[in-house]
Each structure stands twice: as structure tokens, then as C-alpha cells.
Amino acid sequence: MIEARHTDVEMRWRASALALSLATCVAVALGAALLGRWQLTVFAAPLLGALMSLPWQRPVPNVQVHAEPALVRCFEGEEAHLVVWATTDDGTPVDLTITTAAGAQLEATRDAAGRIEIALTAPRWGRYPLVAGLRVAGRGGLLTGTAAGHVAAADVFVFPVAPARATALPRTELLDRLGTHLTRHVGRGVEYGGIRSYVPGDQLRTVNWPVSARRGSLHVTERLSERAADVVVVVDTYDQPPGPATEATERTVRGAVQVVQSALRNGDRAGVVALGGSPRWLGADIGRRQFYRVLDAVLGAGDEHETTTGTLAPRPAVPPGAVVVAFSTLLDTDFALALIDLCRRGHVVVAVDVLDGAPFADLADPLVGRMWSMQRSFMYRDMRTIGVDVVVWSEAGTLDQVMGLVPRRRRTRPGARAGR
């Protein structure tokens, strides 16, 4: 079902070009009549009557903007199609124009009914609102109405395209749930784990008959279990200073999408938490539909995600035993405290530093850059001591290479680290 949007527009009314022309002609004619050309009053009388008829004209129309669909989602480079038109309650025609944010290519064609068919293409992810410009005549053409403010006719959300590389998770104890991640635990799997003597209760299909024949007693083949994980991506949406910090937003969004995409392909559950200006979260789930829900939550589209307040990740957003992968510039203290809180709850937390270089416009003194690098390394050491592993992701490498550098950590019981 295609959802349409109907927006009532508040109009700002002023004198039209016709009214200004009539007023000018009346003023000139009456001025000349005062100078002795009284015959010009005959010329000014009908013009003045037209202006005086303003209170008896029809009331100004009410304008409404329609868009179908109201919300369009597409990926980078894809073409989004929608239709926008405007109507009035008395049938007055409306001059409608559509604009959008910079960076998007907009093609608009008008059909016979006056509706505008729009095809939008954007090379970069983001939100591209379609803004309607309106102009309508009222009071017999003596008034001209324009939109009183910003009229958002529809929204186009362009999703990022993440590389189809498999992103490794932090090496830790996984949940006892059937999945695709090979572990060292013996269970129901397909990978060879070893040979042991038969114990009453073992299934006959696990008996290794060639080995049993050689050793003269029953032996069974053990298999390594394959388990699943809960992956929650935490995205830093706090305001960033200009420079390299704003450029890191590109890696933040693409990295979050890549981790979720890889987790869902492996049969894991995935969710997202966005901490910053408007905190929101989406619980962990599986399936292809969950991937699009995560994209909506990252860009703030739709209404399937939950909103929250505060600076910490809500407990329902991060299920027990989940692996947390955070993408941030690590410039905001509140975001770092949120990661420490997740670590104290017993989660394995990996922070991916997406800031490439110092957040300064110019580094006139090289000593400042060295001091900045030393300060960041000290911060990494302190966070690792607490339990948050930090890896640096720059333009020189890929995310799957960076995640391979995360050390193995054993999962701790919730509250155990906080009590030390």
C-alpha cells in the first residue's frame, strides 16, 4: 500500500502585480486631475472601482500539497519516483515548483492534470526532502499567495551501499544458539572435533566404525558446534567539529551498515543504537527486513525504531551477551561513558575510531600534531584497561582488516567488572 501525504499550507498574501498596476494608474490619473486634467477622473473611476471590489471578491483559497508516496527509500545511484501536486478548495490553479537538497539530480515532468512526476537520483546517502514552492491568485487576481514557510512535500532517503565483505566479530564466547560461527565447543556441527570412546547414550550415527574396528571397541566422532551471536552497532551522532571529524561521518555510516549486513548474512541477530542529538534504537532481530529497518534507524527514517532520552544505551536495545561494535570519533565524553557502561554490563565492546588525523583545520606547529597523537594513544590505553577495545580505521585500510586486529576477550558476568 502506497502511503500519500496531504499537507495544508499556510499562505502569505500580498498585493498582486495586477493590483499594483491598477493602483499606480489610479494614482497617476488622480494626480493629473488635481493639476487641471479633470477629464482623467473618468479614466480612473473603473480602475478605482476594481480596487474597491476587493472585499466583495471570493475568499482566498485554502491550498493543500499532495505527495504519493510520502516517503521513498532507495540506494545510492538508484532512481526514486514519486508524484507531487497541489489543489485548492475552490479550484484555483496553483503554480507549483519542486526543489531538493544540493547533490541530487532532479527531473520533473508535468502531466496533463498538472501533477509533477519526479525522478530523483543521488550519488551519496542521506535525506533529500522535496520542498514545494507555491504561488496562487486570490480575490479575483488582486492578491498573490506564496507559502508562508518551508513546505516539505515528501522525503527521499538514500541508503548507503556497503561493501559485500565478511566482517569478523570480536573473538569471544558466543551464545548457545545454532548459528554459523565455528567454536571450540563440542556439539552438533559439521567440523571434525576429535575421536573418543563410546559412552552409553551416544547416538549410533556418531559411531566411527573404521576406528572402532581397528581399536576393538566402539569410538565416536566428535563435532565442533556452530553458534550464533547478537550484534548491536552503536553509532555516534553527536555534533562534530568541522574538518576531518565531519568527513568521518561517511565511514561511521558505511561501517555500521557493513557490520549489520555481514551479521545478518551469517544468520546472527543485529540491532542498532544511535546516541547523540536524537537518540533512537532498534532491537536485535534477524532477516532481510531487519536490514532495512536498521537503515531506517540509522538515517532516522520511518517510525519502526524507538526513541529514547539520555546519553546511555537503553537496556532493552542491547540483549544480554550481545557483541557491541561502536563507530565514533571519540571526541565526545558522553559517548565514551556510554561504551564504558556497556562494558560494565558484561558486553564485549569494540570501539572503531573513524577519525583520520587531528580535528584541526591547520597544523602550523608539528608539535601540536604529535601531542594530539600521544593523547589519543593514552586514551586508547585507558579504555582498553577498562575493557573497551579500540581500533583505528583510516582511509588506508578496510573495515574487515581493522576488525581482524581486535584481541580475544572472554565474556564477563554483568557487574563483575564494575565491582573491581
C-alpha positions in Angstrom: 0.0 0.0 0.0 1.4 3.4 -1.1 1.2 6.0 1.6 0.3 9.5 0.5 0.8 12.8 2.3 -1.6 15.7 2.3 -0.2 18.9 3.8 -2.3 22.0 4.5 -0.2 25.1 3.6 -0.3 28.4 5.4 -0.2 31.1 2.7 1.2 34.6 2.9 -0.9 37.0 0.9 0.1 40.3 -0.7 -1.0 42.6 -3.4 -0.6 41.1 -6.9 1.1 42.7 -9.8 -2.3 43.5 -11.3 -3.4 45.3 -8.1 -0.2 47.3 -8.0 -0.6 48.3 -11.7 -4.2 49.4 -11.1 -3.2 51.4 -8.0 -0.4 53.1 -10.0 -2.7 54.1 -12.8 -5.3 55.4 -10.4 -2.7 57.5 -8.6 -1.3 59.0 -11.8 -4.8 59.8 -13.2 -6.0 61.4 -9.9 -2.8 63.4 -9.6 -3.2 64.7 -13.1 -6.9 65.5 -12.4 -5.8 67.7 -9.4 -3.5 69.6 -11.8 -6.4 70.6 -14.1 -6.9 67.5 -16.2 -10.3 66.6 -14.6 -11.3 64.5 -17.6 -8.9 61.8 -16.3 -11.2 61.0 -13.4 -13.4 59.2 -15.9 -10.4 57.0 -16.8 -9.6 56.4 -13.1 -13.1 55.6 -12.0 -13.4 52.0 -13.3 -9.8 51.2 -12.1 -10.6 52.5 -8.7 -13.9 50.5 -8.6 -11.9 47.3 -9.4 -9.7 48.0 -6.4 -12.6 48.8 -4.2 -14.3 45.5 -5.1 -11.6 43.6 -3.1 -13.9 42.9 0.0 -16.7 41.5 -2.3 -14.4 39.1 -4.1 -14.4 35.4 -3.2 -12.4 34.5 -0.1 -8.8 33.4 -0.6 -8.5 29.7 -1.3 -7.1 27.1 1.0 -4.1 25.3 -0.5 -3.1 21.7 0.0 0.0 19.9 -1.2 -0.2 16.1 -2.0 2.6 13.6 -2.5 2.4 10.0 -3.4 4.3 8.2 -1.9 5.2 10.5 1.0 8.4 8.6 1.9 10.7 7.0 -0.7 13.7 4.8 0.1 16.4 3.9 -2.4 20.1 3.1 -2.5 22.9 5.3 -3.9 22.7 5.7 -7.6 19.1 4.3 -7.8 16.2 6.4 -9.2 13.3 7.3 -6.9 9.9 8.1 -8.4 7.1 10.0 -6.9 4.3 12.4 -7.8 3.5 15.8 -6.2 0.6 18.1 -6.9 -1.3 20.9 -5.3 -5.0 21.7 -5.0 -7.3 24.4 -3.7 -10.8 24.2 -2.3 -12.3 26.5 -5.0 -10.4 25.1 -8.0 -8.0 28.0 -8.4 -4.9 26.8 -10.4 -1.7 26.7 -8.4 1.8 27.3 -9.8 3.9 24.5 -8.2 7.7 24.1 -8.3 9.8 21.4 -6.6 13.4 21.7 -5.3 15.6 19.5 -3.2 19.0 19.5 -1.4 22.2 20.0 -3.2 23.9 17.0 -4.6 20.8 15.3 -6.0 19.7 15.2 -9.6 16.0 16.1 -10.0 14.0 15.5 -13.2 10.4 16.8 -13.2 7.8 16.4 -15.8 4.2 17.8 -15.7 1.4 15.7 -16.9 -2.0 16.9 -18.4 -3.6 17.0 -15.0 -1.0 19.4 -13.6 0.7 16.8 -11.5 4.5 16.8 -11.3 6.2 13.4 -11.8 9.6 13.4 -10.2 12.6 11.2 -10.7 15.4 11.8 -8.2 18.9 10.3 -8.2 21.6 10.9 -5.5 25.2 9.7 -5.6 25.6 9.9 -1.8 23.5 8.6 1.1 21.4 11.0 3.1 18.0 12.6 3.5 16.7 14.6 0.5 13.5 16.5 1.3 11.4 17.7 -1.6 10.5 21.4 -0.9 7.4 22.8 -2.7 7.3 26.4 -3.9 3.7 27.6 -4.3 2.1 30.6 -6.0 -1.7 31.1 -6.2 -4.0 34.0 -7.1 -6.9 35.1 -4.8 -9.6 37.8 -4.5 -10.2 38.0 -8.3 -6.5 38.2 -9.0 -5.9 41.2 -6.8 -3.9 39.1 -4.2 -1.0 36.7 -4.7 -0.3 34.0 -2.2 3.0 32.3 -1.5 3.9 29.6 1.1 4.5 31.2 4.5 7.4 28.8 5.3 9.2 25.7 4.4 6.8 23.2 2.8 8.2 19.6 2.9 6.1 17.8 0.3 7.9 14.4 0.6 11.1 12.8 1.9 13.6 10.7 -0.1 16.0 8.7 2.0 19.1 7.4 0.1 20.7 4.4 1.8 24.4 3.8 1.7 25.9 0.8 -0.2 28.3 -1.2 1.9 31.0 -3.5 0.6 30.0 -7.1 0.5 32.9 -8.2 2.6 32.5 -10.5 5.6 33.3 -8.6 8.7 34.7 -10.7 11.5 33.2 -10.3 15.0 35.4 -9.9 18.1 36.7 -13.3 19.2 34.7 -14.2 22.3 32.3 -16.8 23.8 29.2 -16.9 21.7 25.6 -17.6 22.7 24.5 -21.2 22.9 22.3 -20.9 19.9 22.5 -22.6 16.5 24.4 -20.4 14.0 27.3 -20.3 11.6 30.3 -19.3 13.8 32.6 -22.2 14.5 33.6 -22.6 18.1 35.8 -25.0 20.1 32.8 -26.4 22.0 31.8 -30.0 21.2 28.2 -30.2 19.9 26.1 -30.7 16.8 28.1 -29.4 13.9 29.9 -30.5 10.8 33.5 -29.7 11.6 35.7 -32.5 13.0 36.4 -32.2 16.7 38.1 -35.5 17.7 37.7 -39.2 18.5 36.7 -40.6 21.9 35.4 -43.8 23.4 31.8 -44.6 23.2 29.7 -43.7 26.2 26.2 -45.1 26.8 23.7 -42.6 25.5 25.7 -41.6 22.4 23.8 -41.8 19.1 24.7 -44.7 16.9 25.1 -42.4 13.9 28.1 -40.8 15.6 30.0 -44.1 15.8 33.2 -44.2 13.8 33.2 -47.8 12.5 36.6 -47.9 10.9 38.3 -46.6 14.1 36.1 -48.9 16.2 37.2 -51.9 14.1 40.9 -51.0 14.4 40.8 -50.5 18.2 38.4 -53.3 19.0 35.9 -51.1 20.9 33.3 -48.5 20.0 34.5 -45.0 19.3 32.6 -41.9 18.3 33.4 -38.9 16.2 33.0 -35.5 18.0 31.9 -32.4 16.1 32.5 -28.8 16.9 29.4 -26.7 17.5 28.5 -23.7 15.4 26.8 -20.9 17.3 25.1 -17.5 16.6 25.7 -14.1 18.1 23.7 -10.9 18.9 25.4 -7.9 17.3 24.5 -4.3 18.2 26.0 -1.4 16.4 26.3 1.9 18.3 26.5 5.0 16.1 27.9 8.4 17.3 25.5 11.1 16.1 26.8 13.9 18.4 27.7 17.2 16.7 31.2 17.1 15.3 33.7 20.0 14.7 34.4 21.0 11.1 37.3 19.3 9.3 38.3 15.6 9.4 35.6 14.9 12.1 32.8 15.7 9.7 34.4 13.5 7.0 34.5 10.6 9.4 30.7 10.5 9.3 31.0 8.8 6.0 33.0 5.9 7.5 30.7 5.8 10.5 27.5 5.1 8.5 29.1 2.8 6.0 30.9 0.8 8.7 27.6 0.4 10.7 25.8 -0.8 7.6 28.6 -3.2 6.7 28.7 -4.8 10.2 24.9 -5.3 10.2 24.9 -6.6 6.7 27.6 -9.2 7.5 25.9 -10.3 10.7 22.5 -10.8 9.1 24.1 -12.8 6.2 25.7 -15.1 8.8 22.3 -15.7 10.5 23.0 -13.5 13.5 20.7 -11.1 15.1 21.5 -7.4 14.6 20.3 -4.1 16.0 21.4 -0.5 16.2 21.6 2.3 18.8 22.2 5.9 17.7 23.4 8.2 20.6 23.5 11.9 20.1 21.1 14.7 19.3 18.0 12.5 18.8 18.8 9.1 20.5 17.0 6.2 18.9 17.4 2.4 18.8 16.2 -0.7 17.1 16.1 -4.1 18.9 18.1 -7.1 17.5 16.4 -9.3 15.1 17.1 -11.5 12.0 16.0 -11.5 8.4 16.3 -9.3 5.3 13.6 -6.9 6.6 15.7 -6.2 9.6 18.4 -4.8 7.4 16.1 -2.1 6.0 14.8 -1.4 9.5 18.4 -0.7 10.6 19.0 1.6 7.7 15.8 3.5 8.6 17.0 3.8 12.2 20.5 5.0 11.2 19.1 7.8 9.0 16.1 8.5 11.2 13.5 7.5 8.6 10.2 5.8 9.2 8.6 5.0 12.6 9.6 1.4 13.3 12.5 2.4 15.6 12.2 3.5 19.2 13.2 6.9 20.5 14.8 7.5 23.9 16.4 10.1 26.1 19.7 10.4 27.9 23.2 9.5 26.9 23.3 5.8 27.7 22.2 2.9 25.5 18.8 1.5 26.8 19.0 -1.9 28.3 16.2 -3.3 26.0 18.3 -2.2 23.0 21.3 -4.4 23.9 20.2 -8.0 24.8 22.3 -10.0 27.3 25.5 -11.4 25.8 25.4 -9.2 22.8 28.6 -8.1 21.0 28.8 -4.3 20.7 30.6 -2.6 17.8 30.7 1.2 18.1 31.7 3.7 15.4 32.7 7.1 16.7 35.3 9.9 16.5 35.7 9.5 20.3 35.6 13.3 20.7 32.5 13.4 23.0 32.8 12.3 26.6 29.2 11.2 26.9 29.7 8.6 24.1 32.8 7.2 25.7 30.9 6.9 29.0 28.1 5.0 27.2 30.6 2.5 25.9 32.1 2.0 29.4 28.6 1.4 30.8 28.0 -1.3 28.2 31.3 -2.9 29.1 30.3 -2.9 32.8 27.1 -4.7 31.9 29.2 -7.6 30.7 29.2 -7.0 26.9 32.2 -7.3 24.6 32.6 -3.7 23.3 34.8 -2.7 20.4 35.1 1.0 19.5 36.2 1.8 15.9 37.8 5.2 15.8 36.9 6.7 12.4 38.8 10.0 13.0 41.6 10.2 10.5 44.0 12.8 11.8 43.6 15.7 14.2 40.4 17.7 14.2 42.1 20.9 13.3 41.9 22.9 10.1 45.6 23.8 10.0 48.5 22.4 12.0 51.1 25.2 11.8 53.2 23.6 14.5 54.0 19.9 14.1 54.4 19.6 17.8 50.7 20.0 18.2 50.0 17.1 16.0 52.4 14.9 17.9 50.9 15.9 21.2 47.4 15.1 19.8 48.6 11.6 18.7 50.1 10.9 22.1 46.9 12.0 23.9 44.8 9.7 21.7 47.2 6.7 22.4 46.8 7.3 26.1 43.1 7.4 25.7 43.2 4.1 23.8 45.3 2.5 26.6 42.9 3.7 29.4 39.8 2.4 27.5 41.5 -1.0 26.9 42.3 -1.1 30.7 38.6 -0.6 31.4 37.6 -3.3 28.9 36.8 -1.4 25.7 39.0 -2.4 22.8 39.8 0.5 20.4 40.9 0.0 16.8 41.6 2.8 14.3 40.0 2.8 10.9 41.6 5.2 8.4 41.2 5.6 4.6 44.3 3.4 4.1 42.5 0.1 5.2 39.2 -1.6 5.1 36.9 -2.4 7.9 37.3 -6.2 7.7 41.1 -5.7 8.1 40.6 -3.5 11.1 38.2 -5.8 12.8 40.8 -8.6 12.5 43.1 -6.8 14.9 40.6 -7.0 17.8 42.1 -9.2 20.6 40.2 -12.1 22.0 38.3 -11.4 25.2 36.3 -13.7 27.4 32.8 -12.6 28.3 32.4 -11.4 31.9 29.4 -11.6 34.1 27.3 -8.4 34.3 28.5 -6.3 37.1 31.7 -8.3 37.7 34.0 -5.6 36.1 32.1 -2.8 37.9 32.8 -4.3 41.3 36.5 -4.4 40.9 
